[in-house]
């Protein structure tokens, strides 16, 4: 996960170990989505509000946008690499406690400890270190948590569980914003959601019998690890165009998310004391739209047999919401834009996954690898957008950043027409 605020459904293993799983226990079915939502809440609370507030407190108005870009960009880059790396390590863990539990417990505790450091930081360097460690810890826990699904659940029930897990990110996002607006300092905003999220994740770790790996695996091959996140677009041009579409749409989405608190304060001149409440409202509206339409989007595309037109339409709706936000003159207009953005995102997320599935190679031998590459398409913009945001903001303000992101997203949506062989 880079800060994966747009998480797609987890990729389910179909190997021999996965086939051996029996029906999941009731405790697992209930506890796993709760633990997932808790971990998302813990890591998203800093990303949503705390980083912006903390950086604002320890920098000047002229330097805070650049400082936030640095912290958020580096953190997202670390998360981009950490999730697959720790996921691979959990696959190879030979602890007597199991393959996943040590990473769920240890990663959660490391992430929580870093939130105490983040909330009490007094300079940008400490904020950066704390956020990097937080990303490492919580990504280790999240990667191991998702990996429990093929371990614990029978094939016939994985789709239902995957659907529940896919809803935990927007739920965690709303919960993070809710906790943030309850407090008036960065330490409490960061630590309280972290304590709650860590507690439910650790509690979950003791509710299931973890797989134990009894044979030590062969040493990792660096080339194999790197090759797990690449496919040749010349051999699979449809996947290449789909990847580019997803990447560009999420560039637009990320452009409008990270700097929303500063848009309220610097552009709309709203008092900082009101910003956390407004961010919570915006997140609630957007997430509600995402949850509602994500449940319906994939079903509708199956019924009508068309993917590309729905990808285009949903992406254009997302970018329309971003344009509404960019042209806002008061906070209620921002909320309307967030609602439109969320409605489009829900459909896009569902149909985009269906489109990718239709484009997978017929031999089905590299499905997990292919989905890993597409995870990069939605995570990488979280590193690139902060890198280019500062000069764009300096030139044309936050509306220029939002409108520029919308333009990139619209172009990306239209590129889906280049895909052949899928309606």
N, C-alpha and C positions, 0 to 999 in steps of 0.2 A: 504494500500500500504506500503510495506516496501519501498524501493525506487523503485517502481515497474517499472523498465526500460523494463519490458517484459510483460506489461499488456495484459491480455486476454479480450475478449469482455465482457461487463457487463452482469450480470445475470438479466434477466427481470422477474419481478414479474408477476404471473398469478392469483393473488388473486382477491377478489371482487373489491377492490379499483382500481386495474390496469384495470379491464374490463370496468370501467366507463369512462376512458379517451377517448376524441374525437380526431379528426385529429389535428396534431400539426400545429401551425401557421408557416408561412414562416420565421418569425423572429426567432422562436425557432429552426427550422431546420438549419438555417444558424448560429445562435449565439451559440448554445450549443457546437458544435464541436470546434468553435474558442475559446470559454471559456475553454474547456478541454485542448486544445493545449497550451493556455496561462498559465494555472496552472501547467501543466507538465513542461513547459519551466522554470517557476519560481523556481520549486523545483529541477529540474535536473541541472540547471546551477551551483549551489554549489557542487552538487554531482560529476559532471563531471570534473570540473577543480578547482573550488575555494577552496574546502577543502584541496586538495593536495598542492596548492600554499600557502595558509594561514598557514597550518601546517609546511610546509617547511620553511617559513619565520621566524617562532617563535621557531623552534627546531634545533637540530644539525643533520647532515647527518646520524649519528649513531642511532638516536632516532626517526626520522620522520616517518619511516614505522610503528613502533609500535604505535606512537601517532595517525596516520591516521587510523590504524586498530581499535583503541579504539573508536575514534569519529564516524567512519562510522558504526562500529558494533553496538554501542549503539543506534545510530540514526535509523538504520534499524530495530532494535528490537522494538523501540518505534513506528515506523511507522506500523510495523506488527500488533500491537495491536490497534493503534489509528484508522485506517480506519474502521474496523468493529464496534468499539466502538462508534465512532461519527456517523456512519451510523445508528446504532440502536437509538442513541439519536435524530437524525433528524426525525426518524419515530414517535417519541413520543413528538415532540415539538408542543406546543399549542400557539405559538406567533400569534398575530393578523396579522402579516406580512406574515405568512405562515410557513410551516414546513421546507423548504429548504433554503429560502433566508437568514435568520439570520446566518446560518452556512456558506453559500457561502461568504457573505460579511465579517462576523466577522473572519472566518478562514483565508481568504485571507489577511486581514489587519494585523492579528497577525503574519502570516508568513512573510509578508513584513517587519514588524518592526524587526523581528528577523534577517533578512538579513542585516539590518544596523548594528546590534550588531555583527554579524558574520564577516562582512567585516572590522570592526574596532577593532576586538579582538586582544589582545596582549599576551594572554597565552592560553594554550590548554584547560584549564578548561572553559574559556569563550566561546571558539569555540564549545566545547561539549554542553554547555547549550543552546547556540544560535541555534545549529543544531537540538537539541531535540525539542525546541519550534517551529522551522520552520517546522519540520515534523508534529507536532501536528496541527499547523494552517492549512497548505496546505492539510493535509489528511482530516481534518474536511471539508474543502471546496470541495475537490474532491469527498468524500463520498456523500455529499449532492447533488453535481452536477449530478452524475450518477443516483441518486435516482429520479431526475426529469423526467427521461425518461419514466418509466411506468406511472408516474403521468400525463404527458403531451401528450404522443403519443398513438395513437390507435394501437392495436395489429398488424394490417396489415402493419404498417410502421416501426415497431421497429427493424426488421432485417436490413433494410437499414440504419437506424440511428446508430445501434450498429456497423455496418461495418465502418461507418464514424468515430465513436468515437474510434474504435480500431486502426485507423491510426493516431490518434492525439498524441500518445506517441512518435513514431519515428519522427514526425514532430516537436514536442516540443523539442526533443533531439537535432535535427539539429539546431533549432532556438537558443537553449541554447548555443551550441558550437559556432554558428555564432556570437552571442553577446559577448561571452567570448573572442574571438580572436580580437575583436575591441578595447579592452582596455588593459592597462598595469598595473593595480593594482586590488587587490582582491575585494576592496569595490565596484568599478564600475562594475566588472564582476558579482558580486552577486546582486547588487541593481537594475541595469538597467533592466535586464530581469524580476526581481521581480516586478518592477513598471509597466512594460508593461503587464505582466500576471495578476497582481491584477486589473489593470484598465479594461481589457477586461472581467474578471470574474464579477466584480461589475456591469459593464455596462450590461452584460447579465442578471444579477439578476433582472433588472428593465424592461425586455422585455416580461416577461410571468406572468400570473396570478397563483400564487402559491396555492397549496392546503392548507386549514386551518383546523386544527384538533380541533374540538369543544368540544370533550369529553376527559377528562383527563384519560390517560391510567392507568392500575393497576401498582403497583410498580414492578420494574424489579426483576427477580429471577436470582441470580448469576449462579446457576446450569444450567438454560436454556441458558444463554449467552455462557457459556463454552461448553455446549453440541452442540451448533450450529456449532462447528468447528471440529467435530469428527465423523467418521464412523468406524464400526467394520470391519477390513480387513478379519476376519475369516468368517463373514457372506457374505461379498462382496470381495472375493479374487481378482477378476479382477480389481476392483477399487484400491485395495491395491497395486498391481503390477504397475498399471498405475501411481499412486501417487509416488511410489519410482522411476520410470523411469523419471518422470517430475522433481523430486527433484534433482536427480543425474545429469541430463543434465544441469540444471540451476546452479549447483555447478560449473561445468566446465565453463559455460558461464560467471558467475560472477568472476571467478578466472582471466579471461582475460580482464576484463573491468575496475575494480576499480584502478588497479595499472599501467594502460597504460601510464599516464604522467611520472611516475618514471622509467618505462621501457625505454622511450625515453631519459631521462636525465642520468640515472645511468648506463644503459646497452649499449645504442647506443651512449652515450656521446653527445647528441644534446643540444645546448644552450637552457636555459629555456625560452628565448625570442621567440623561434620558436615553443615551445611545444603547446601553445594554438591553433596556426594555424594548426599544425599537428593533434591535437585531433579533431578539427573541420572537417578536411578532412577525418579522419578515421570514424568519426561519420556519415558524409554525405554519404560515400561509403556504410557503413554497413546499415544505415537506408534505403537508396534507394533500396538495395537488399531485405531488409525485406518487404518493402511496395509492391514491384513488385511480389515477390513470395507468400506473404500471400494472395493476391487476387486470385492467381491461385491454390494454394495448396489444399484448401478445395474443390474447384470445381473438380479438377482432382481426388481426393480420392473418391468423390461421383460417378464420372463417371466409375472408374475402380472397385469400391466396395471393396477396400483394404485400411485398416488403418495402421495395424502394420508394414507392409513393408515400408510404406512411413515415419512413425515415425522413424524407424531404419535408413533409408537412410538419412533423413534430419538431424537427430542428428549426424550421422557420418560425414556429410558435415560440420556441425558446428564445430566439434572437429578437423577436418582436417584444418579448418581455424585457429583454436587456435594453432595447431602445426606449421603452417606456421609463425604465429606471434612469437612463442617461438624461432624459429630457424632463425629469421630475423637478418640480418647484416646491414641493412639500412632501411630508413623510407618507401621507396616505397614497400618493401616486406611486411611491416606491413599493408599498405593500401590494398595490395592484400589479405592478410589474413583476414582483416576486411570485405572485400567484400564477400569472401567465407563464413565467419561466418554469415553475414547478409542474404545471400541467403538461407542458411540452416535454420536459425531462422524463416524466414517467413513461410516456409513450415511446420516446426515443430509446430509453434504456431497454425496454422490453423487446421492441421490434428489432433493434440493432443486434441483440444477441441472437434472435431468430434468423436474421439475415446472415450473420456469420456462420451459424450452424448449417444453413443451406449451402454455403460456399466451401465447407470443409472438404478436403480430399476424400475420395470414395473409399480408400483403404482404411480410414478411421485410425491410422496408426500414430498420428501426432496431434490428436485433438487437444490434449492438455497443453502441449507446447504452443499450439496456435492461439489458444485463449490466453496464455501467458503473454504472448506478443501484443494482443489486443488490450490487456491490462496496462501495458506500457503506454498505449495510445491515450488512455484516459488519465494516467498518472503523470506523464511527462509534462503536460501543460502547466502543472502546478509548480514546476521548477522554472520553466521558460517564461511564463507570464511575469513573475516578479523580476526576472532579469531585464525585461524590456519595459516594464511598467514605469519605472522612475523617469526616464527621458520623455515618455509619452505624457505623463502627468505634468512634468515641468513645462512642456510645450503647450498642451491644450487642456489641462485639468483632468479631473476624474471623468467628466462626460466624454472626453476624447478617448480615454482608455476603454470605456464601455462601448462606445460606438465603433471603435476600431475592432474590438473583440467580436461585436455583432457582425461586422463586415466579413471577418475571417470565417465565422461560423456559417454564414450564408453561402460563401463560396464552397466551403466544405460540404454543405448539404447538397449542393448541385452536382458535386463530383460523383455522387452515388449513381448518377445516370450513366457513368462510364462502365458500370458493372454489367457484364453479359451473362445470360443464362439463368437469371433470376428475375421474376416479375417485381 
